[in-house]
Amino acid sequence: MSDEADASLRGEPANGGPDAYPTRLSAGEPQLLDRPDPTVWGSEADGPFDGDGLAVHAGNGYTILEGLITPAEVQAYWQELVRLSSDRSLKSDERAVTEKSSGEVRSIFEVHRISELINGLARDPRILDRAQQLLGSEVYLHQTRVNYMPGFRGNGFYWHSDFETWHAEDGMPRPRAVSCSIALTDNYPYNGGLMVMPGSHRTYVQCLGETPEDHYKASLKEQEIGVPREDDITKLAASCGIDQFTGPAGSALFFDANIMHGSGNNITPYPRSNIFLVFSSVENAPVEPFAASSPRPGFIGARDVTPLRR
């Protein structure tokens, strides 16, 4: 375990004591809170990242690895995404989310349980070993999905922290989680690529608004509750700046659960698709939601923390 992790508050009971990350305030002024938890929980001896790589990830909150999977693998996974999006039986499945305006498939959740190919990718040591190293423990899959952003009419996502939602609605106690986004198409600066604010993961942004019942049904298409105020986004952008995940197909982005990120609409002819895997520490098992009456369905936020094996 890293010195940073050892100095954290991880010894505090996950479901006892004060909430370190309060949000969804019904009244009052949202605050920008210093994060008490580390970003990197493991050490250089625990996996593929060297010491410099871990230090950069801890500072920025993300790492881009070009060529993590081969061109032949990209082609195989792309064909799998085409197969899934063309599967008529999935159109009526709650795990398939469609675009609010066009009705086209936007995302398919819990995809590792639908696709053996993607289930194998989540267990690939090139990915799994890095997730375990960053989180300093065995991990489980909190969420998986494939995302489709078509050319000309692909809609983006407003600025947000994933952890804010996972904490409020899934009961994830701490941001001891990391996401891996694997690009299956070339990511250009102009086709709706993911934007991140480097270093913003060290700040927890409280949000206003109580969580409605079954909020996930609307938020997966367009999130309105659990998003930061424009003033707070402006402050973070002024102090952190904005980077973008660009690069050829086969590149991967590992990013911290609490980093502020978003994407713009894609009005270019170039589609953008990716596989999205969320790993959380088995020591970060979900409890009751911190700002919702009940947890979201398991296909969005898993409650089974069985360790992932190769």
N, C-alpha and C positions, 0 to 999 in steps of 0.2 A: 504494500500500500504506500502511496506517495505521502510525503510530509504534509502536502496540502490536505489530503483526505484525512490524515490522522488528526489534524487540527480542526476538523469540522465539527458540526453538532450532531453527527450521525448517531451518537449514543443516546440521544433523546428519543423516547418512545415515539413510534410513527403515528400512533393514534391516541397519544396522550399529551398533555401539556399544551401550551399555546401554539396556535397555527403560525408557522414562520412565514407563510405566504398567503395572507388574507386577500380576498378579491371579491368581485361582484358586489360591491358596496351598494346599499340601498340609499345612502345619503352620505354627505360629507365630501371631502376633497381627496381624490385618489393620490397616492404617493408613489414616488420612485424609491424602492427599497433596496438596500444593499443585500446581495445574496450571501447567506452564511455558509453555503455548501460549496465544495470544490467542483471543478469542471473535470479534471483528470483524477481518477481514483487509483489507478494502477501505476506501475513503474516501468522503466525501460526493460527490465528483466521479464516482464509479463507478456510481451508480444512483439508484433512487427514494427511498431513505431519506435524510433530511436529517441534518445533524450531530447534532442533539439526539436524533433517532430512533436513530441508531447508538450514541450514548452510553448511552441507556436500555437498548438491547438488550445492550450489552456488560456493563452492570451487573446486569441481571436475568436474562439468559440466554434471554429470550423476548420476543416482540412479538405482540400481538393486533391484527388489522386487521378491523374490522367491514365488511361489505358488499364484500369483495374481489371476489366474483362476484355477478352479478345474480340476482333471483328467478327469471327465466326460465331462466338457466343452472343454478340449483339444481334446478329441476324436470327439466331434461334429464339432469343427472347422476344424480338420484335414480331416474329411469326406467331409466338404464343399470345402476345397482346392482341394481334389481329384476330386470332381464333376466339379469344375470350370476348372481345367486343362484338363479334359476329354471332355469338351463341344466343339464340333466341330465348332459351330457358333462363338466361341470366337477366334478361330485360325486365322481368317481373320480380326478380330477387331483390330483397331489401338491401343487399350488399352492393348493388349497382346503383350509382348516383348519376343522374342525368343533368345536362345543362338546363338551367332555369328557363332559357328562352327557346333553344332549339330542340331540346329533348334528346340530344345525342349523349352517349355515355361519356361521363366526365371522369369517374373513378369507379374502381371495383375493389371493395374492402375484403379483408380476410382472404386475400388471394392465395396465400400459402396453403389454405385448406381446399382450394379449388384446383390449383395447378401444382402437380408434382415437380415440374421444372423449377418453379419459383420457390417451392418449399426447399428444394435442394440448394438453391442459391443462398437462402437465408442461413444455411448451415455450412456454406463454403468457408474454409479457413481464411481466405483472403478478406472476408467480411467479418465472420464471427470472431476470429481471433482479435481483430482490432476493436470490436465492440466490447469484448471481455476485458481487454487491456485498458480501454478508456474508463470503464466502469468498475474495474478492480474486483470483479466477481463473475460468477456464472450469470447468465442473462436469460430472460424469456422474451418472447415477442409480444409487445404491448399492442402493436397495430401493424398491419401490412396492407398495401394497396398498390394498384397500378393507376397511373394518371394519364389521361389523354388530353392534349391541348391542340385541337385542329388548327390548321391555317385559316386565316381570315376572320374566324369567329370564336377563337378560344378565349374564355374569360379567366382573368387572373384572380388572385386572392389578396385581400387587403392586409395591411401590416398586422402581425399578431405574434404572440409567443405560444407555441404549442403547449408548453408546460402549464400556462394559465388555464387552458381548457382541461388538460389531463388532471390537474390538481382539483379544479372546481367541480368538474362533472364526472371524472372517473375515480377520484380518490387517490391519485398518485401522490404519496407524501412529499417527495423531494425531487428535484430535477436531476436525479441520478439515472438519466436516460439519454440515448444518443440515436439520431436518425441517420440512415444511409439512403441517399437518393442516387440511383444509378441511371445515367442518361442513355436512352436507346436511340436518340436522335441527336444530331449536332445542336449544341446550345450556343446560339449567337446572342450578342447584346440586344438584338432587336426582335427576337421571337418569343418574348414573354418569359425569359429565364428568371430563375429565382434570385432575388436580391436579399442580401443579409447586411446587418449592421455589425461590423467586427467589434467585439468587446461588449456588446449590449447584453450578452448573456449574464454579465455580472450584476445587472440591475433587474429587479423584478418590478414590473409595471402593474399596479393595481388597476382594475377596471370597474366601471359603474354598471349598475343594472342587475336586478335579480334574474336568476336563470328560470325561464319558463318551463313548463312540463314538456317533455319530449322535444327539447330544444334542438337535439341533433338532426331532426327531420328537416328543419329549415336551415340550420347552420352549415350543413354539408354542401348546400347549394350557394348560400350567401350568408356569411356570419355577420351579425349585428350586435349581439351580446358577447362580451369577452374580447372586445377590441379596444385598444388604447385610444385616448383622446388625441386629437391632432397636435395639441400643444406638447404632449409628452413625446410623440413621435418626432416632432421638430427638435426638442431638446436632445433626444438620443442621437438623431442624425447629425446635429451640430457637434456633439462630442465624439461620436464614433465614426461618422462617415458611412458610406454605402458601397459595398462590393457586390459583384454579381458572379453567379456560377455559370461560367462559359467553358466551352471546350468540346472536343469531338465525342461522338457516341462511344460509350464504353468508359467514360469518366465517372467518378463517384465523388459525392460530397457527403462527408460525415459532419453533422452539425449538432450542437448542444440543444437540449430540449427547450431551453429558455431564451435562445437567441431570437431577436426581433427580425422577422423576415416577411416577405410578401412577393407578389409577382404582378406584372401588368398584363393587359390583354394582348393577345397575339393577332395582329392585323396583317401579318406577312403571309406569304404562301407556304412558309415552312412550318410544318407541325412540330410539336414537342411532346415527347412521351417519356415516362420514366417509371421505374420500379422503386417503391418507397417502403423501407423496412425500419421499424422502430424497435430498438432493443432497450430494455430496462433491467436494472439489477434485480436479482431474486431477493435481495435484501431491501428492496423498495416496493414490496408487494402493495397493491391497492387496498385501501380501507374504504370506509363510507365516504361519499363525495363531500368535499369541503364547502361547496356552495351550490348544491342541487339537492332535490328531494330524493332522487334515486340515481343509481349509476346508469350510464349509457349501455346499450346492448354490448355483449361480449365481442361481436364482430368489429366494433369500433374501438373499444378499450377492453382488452382481455383481462380476465380476472384469474385465469389459470397461469400460475407462475412456474410451471414445470420447466426446469432448466433445458435450454436448447442444446442438443448434441450434434456433433458432426455426422 
